[in-house]
């Protein structure tokens, strides 16, 4: 600190000296520096105040860098850059941060993630929005439980799923416990991603598929276009039924399932969220399981593409106590206020 005061005193004194005297003093000081450089080690020990003084002089007049002899010019420039970064770190420091999430919301996120190991942060966030909790999805991801092992249901849930009998799904193929193959026909409407119908049979004939189309759509609510795969099961009876209902048939290109991506995504959700976690005993059991899942999918499950709403819109609830209603024997839950 004393050296800085001496430097300031020298600056004030130089204001009263003539130009010739100042130039002579500069020459004398340079010669003294040259003598000291021959006697002192190459690496000088500088304090932070010394560095601050050099940087301050450089800020006042960048041209003084040509007069620096005790250290390299790039060293002085490096000090200046570090000081600039330190200043802006201090300028941008945190002044309190975001408000804390309420304890009851954190506990609810923890409870939902424990009860639904198949759900991720987007699904839990959608449920919280429907319950009237205005939190960010990143907050849900921060406080939800991280499952170290692959999610699986408990033994009691498994028994409840199969207590009433046995059934299976798909024109997705679903094997039963006796290795019998069942076929599930999924009909999806793009507008609200609504699951219109899920049919189950062991012989998917064109007549059976045509009957499913008729049952899925009323004559005054038929779609205009129908996208399908080029499967041999879609025979003449099916095509004639589409023409009679005024539906335009659009088969996709061979070996191009991505052209029918919406229903492929739905089939993946049915498998991941339902069928991969049950054992199907027969046709009636499968039909019962899919009927329960269709109700959950259309009326309860939130979707990213629908701004985290259900295909059949769910009203937001803000008053009452939050309770959970098990679906599919506890594989999923519906959270409501009562």
Buried (B, 14 or more C-beta within 10 A) or exposed (E): EEEEEEBEEEEEEEEEEEEEEEEEEEEEEEEEEEEEEEEEEEEEEBEEEBBEBBBEBBEEEEEEBEEBEBBEEEBBBEBBEEBEEEEEEEEEEEEEEEEEBEEEBBEBBEBBBEBBBBBEBBBBBBBBBBBEBEBEBEBBBEBBBEEEEEEEBEEEBBEBBBEEBBBBBBBBEBEBEEEBEBBBBBBBBEEBBBBBBBBBBEEBEBEBBBBBBBEBBEEEEBBEEBBBBEEEBBBEBBBEBBEEBEBEEEBBEEEEEEEBEEBBEBBEBBBEBBBEBBBBBBBBBBBBBBEBBBBBBBEBBBBEEBEBBBBEEBEEBEEEEBEBEEBBBBBBBBBBBE
